[in-house]
Amino acid sequence: MKVAIIGAGISGITACKESVACGLLPTVFEQHEGYGGNWNPKSGKTWNSIRSNISKYTFMYSDFPYSFLKQGEDFATTNDIYRYLGEYIKEFQIEKYFRFQSIVLKACYKDEKWNITYRYIKTGQEHQMKFDFLIVASGVFDRPLPYEGIIEGVDLEKFKESGGKVIHSLYYKDSEEFRGKRVLVVGNGNSGCDIVTDLIRQPNTEVYHYFRRNYWICGRYIPNGNKERVPLDWVFYSRLKQDASLKRSETEKNLATNSFFEKISPLQLDIESIRIPKDQYNTFIPLTICDGYLENLRDNKFKVERNPQALINSNQIDIIIFCNGFSCSLDFLDSDTQKRLQFQSDSYQTMILYKECIPPLDMKGLAFVGVFRGTYTTVLELQARMVTMMLSGQIPYPSQETMTTNLNAELDIRYAIPRKLFPHPDYVNFADSIARVIQCLPDFEKLKETDPELYNRLYNLPHNCSCYRLVGPHSKPKLAEMLLNQFLNDVDSRK
Ligand SMILES: Cc1cc2nc3c(=O)[nH]c(=O)nc-3n(C[C@H](O)[C@H](O)[C@H](O)COP(=O)(O)OP(=O)(O)OC[C@H]3O[C@@H](n4cnc5c(N)ncnc54)[C@H](O)[C@@H]3O)c2cc1C
């Protein structure tokens, strides 16, 4: 059975490898020359100095470690991730399934086949191929969200006419080209803060930062009790912590989380311009991960500018960089299919799907990997395993009743007030729920009795995706145990 996969990023690569593992014959269509998606150093959306904001133990596939990053080299660069993905492709011998420079223009279901129309960019010619199944892994960060009107009282056209330049973070590659300029960065998510700290490396560059609401900001390493500073995902993600959090009401969760963020980011309390008042602790306040932002702000290396209109309108800014996020596009699917998927382009929760990847049961033969916000590698890989197992008949589709319950829960997430930044912030729990469907989740109740040491490792200690290769279909218990041991030895060595 043949499967078309759209996209050769982290999601498409794992979907390809898992298709082969399930006996499917994949063809991966990628519009750019090369794999990696966002993490392709040439065509991706990351900039030269960026590092992943979660450690290599979370940003990895369950059965393949970073062979070349030494202990202590925790946060991978774009080049590291690109190399890692290349080694993965080689290890699992899947090079032959990729078709680069092949942009999918249309994917439509007719006569029980997925008809794919793609253009081979080198020749400009259009081709058609037929497949039994379609896996969409085209990512969520597609086009810049509109930014006109974000800074009230500023006419961007006038600013450009008077010599000013406006770009979106999508086009930001290196701080070098901003040397000696007066730059206003708009937005305080991960991209905005990271670009600010990148720009101030350049001599004579004046950097202003504009955003509406204060977020928590912390570095990649955070204190862990009395222990040394450790990668933040080691502290954030464990089953024990997740279960405790699930038992709390929203307000209790907000209070606990904000108090925790205050503890790991004490410097923020000393900086008036971005302090978060305690009376807001019962609300949801997003977290931005950025090294050095707070220290540089304290040392006046850049300025938080709440009213940038005067600066812009009096020609005291040369360039504005908007870091206001992306929208997702699925233009290759016809409008009727998009409607049935309840597609919304704003990239938070793009569709209403079972486990964010399986559409309603009458749309069989179609699946998605990584087309939702919060796409940690672990979840992408589990989604790829689940959809390829369902498509190939190795596990059953959910019953109509389960499907309906799940889709209704997804709709509740979409319309929740206040709106969620990530549809499934309970990352460990969400990953476990997919693993349960694949039947690769260890039985914790049983383990408590039979192997309390392993239970302690899996339940109380930081989460690591290799646990999903210990049991069940496509398990690799020896490798999984070795990878889990490697990880926990590293955790232990930092105590
Ligand atoms: C600036 C930035 C920083 C980030 N930092 C982090 C981080 O630190 N940690 C983290 O976990 N995540 C981070 N992310 C999220 C990031 O999206 C994921 O890490 C990961 O790249 C998702 O992989 P993907 O394969 O789902 O999507 P993508 O990487 O977007 O890959 C999708 C691929 O599909 C291709 N494609 C799309 N449409 C078509 C078509 N019609 N035909 C053919 N090919 C098509 C695209 O060219 C692309 O190669 C970051 C994202 C951005 C933008």
The ligand as a MOL file (V3000), in Angstrom:
LIG
                    3D

  0  0  0     0  0            999 V3000
M  V30 BEGIN CTAB
M  V30 COUNTS 53 58 0 0 0
M  V30 BEGIN ATOM
M  V30 1 C 11.8070 30.0090 14.7590 0
M  V30 2 C 11.3070 28.7190 15.3200 0
M  V30 3 C 11.9200 28.1520 16.4310 0
M  V30 4 C 11.4530 26.9520 16.9610 0
M  V30 5 N 12.0770 26.4460 18.0620 0
M  V30 6 C 11.6200 25.2900 18.5900 0
M  V30 7 C 12.2820 24.7110 19.7260 0
M  V30 8 O 13.2320 25.2730 20.2360 0
M  V30 9 N 11.8050 23.5430 20.2200 0
M  V30 10 C 10.7180 22.9140 19.6440 0
M  V30 11 O 10.3250 21.8500 20.1100 0
M  V30 12 N 10.1080 23.4260 18.5700 0
M  V30 13 C 10.5240 24.5870 18.0410 0
M  V30 14 N 9.9030 25.1020 16.9410 0
M  V30 15 C 8.7330 24.3860 16.4020 0
M  V30 16 C 9.0720 23.6000 15.1400 0
M  V30 17 O 7.9930 23.7750 14.3070 0
M  V30 18 C 9.3020 22.1190 15.4130 0
M  V30 19 O 10.4970 21.9860 16.1300 0
M  V30 20 C 9.4720 21.2670 14.1470 0
M  V30 21 O 10.1970 21.9540 13.1710 0
M  V30 22 C 8.1590 20.7920 13.5700 0
M  V30 23 O 8.4570 19.9250 12.5000 0
M  V30 24 P 7.4160 19.6120 11.3570 0
M  V30 25 O 8.0330 18.5870 10.5080 0
M  V30 26 O 6.1100 19.3180 11.9640 0
M  V30 27 O 7.2160 20.9860 10.5590 0
M  V30 28 P 8.2390 21.8010 9.6590 0
M  V30 29 O 9.5730 21.8050 10.2640 0
M  V30 30 O 7.5810 23.1220 9.4070 0
M  V30 31 O 8.3050 20.9830 8.2910 0
M  V30 32 C 7.2430 20.9850 7.3720 0
M  V30 33 C 7.8060 20.7510 5.9740 0
M  V30 34 O 6.7340 20.6290 5.0510 0
M  V30 35 C 7.1040 21.2470 3.8420 0
M  V30 36 N 5.8980 21.5920 3.0840 0
M  V30 37 C 4.8660 22.3660 3.4810 0
M  V30 38 N 3.9360 22.4470 2.5220 0
M  V30 39 C 4.3750 21.6940 1.4880 0
M  V30 40 C 3.8440 21.3770 0.2010 0
M  V30 41 N 2.6610 21.8500 -0.2150 0
M  V30 42 N 4.5540 20.5620 -0.6020 0
M  V30 43 C 5.7550 20.0680 -0.2110 0
M  V30 44 N 6.3080 20.3520 0.9890 0
M  V30 45 C 5.6150 21.1450 1.8400 0
M  V30 46 C 7.8680 22.4660 4.3040 0
M  V30 47 O 8.7090 22.9790 3.2790 0
M  V30 48 C 8.6720 21.9010 5.4710 0
M  V30 49 O 9.9150 21.4180 5.0740 0
M  V30 50 C 10.3470 26.3010 16.3780 0
M  V30 51 C 9.7170 26.8720 15.2640 0
M  V30 52 C 10.1880 28.0680 14.7240 0
M  V30 53 C 9.4910 28.6590 13.5420 0
M  V30 END ATOM
M  V30 BEGIN BOND
M  V30 1 1 1 2
M  V30 2 1 2 3
M  V30 3 2 2 52
M  V30 4 2 3 4
M  V30 5 1 4 5
M  V30 6 1 4 50
M  V30 7 2 5 6
M  V30 8 1 6 7
M  V30 9 1 6 13
M  V30 10 2 7 8
M  V30 11 1 7 9
M  V30 12 1 9 10
M  V30 13 2 10 11
M  V30 14 1 10 12
M  V30 15 2 12 13
M  V30 16 1 13 14
M  V30 17 1 14 15
M  V30 18 1 14 50
M  V30 19 1 15 16
M  V30 20 1 16 17
M  V30 21 1 16 18
M  V30 22 1 18 19
M  V30 23 1 18 20
M  V30 24 1 20 21
M  V30 25 1 20 22
M  V30 26 1 22 23
M  V30 27 1 23 24
M  V30 28 2 24 25
M  V30 29 1 24 26
M  V30 30 1 24 27
M  V30 31 1 27 28
M  V30 32 2 28 29
M  V30 33 1 28 30
M  V30 34 1 28 31
M  V30 35 1 31 32
M  V30 36 1 32 33
M  V30 37 1 33 34
M  V30 38 1 33 48
M  V30 39 1 34 35
M  V30 40 1 35 36
M  V30 41 1 35 46
M  V30 42 1 36 37
M  V30 43 1 36 45
M  V30 44 2 37 38
M  V30 45 1 38 39
M  V30 46 1 39 40
M  V30 47 2 39 45
M  V30 48 1 40 41
M  V30 49 2 40 42
M  V30 50 1 42 43
M  V30 51 2 43 44
M  V30 52 1 44 45
M  V30 53 1 46 47
M  V30 54 1 46 48
M  V30 55 1 48 49
M  V30 56 2 50 51
M  V30 57 1 51 52
M  V30 58 1 52 53
M  V30 END BOND
M  V30 END CTAB
M  END
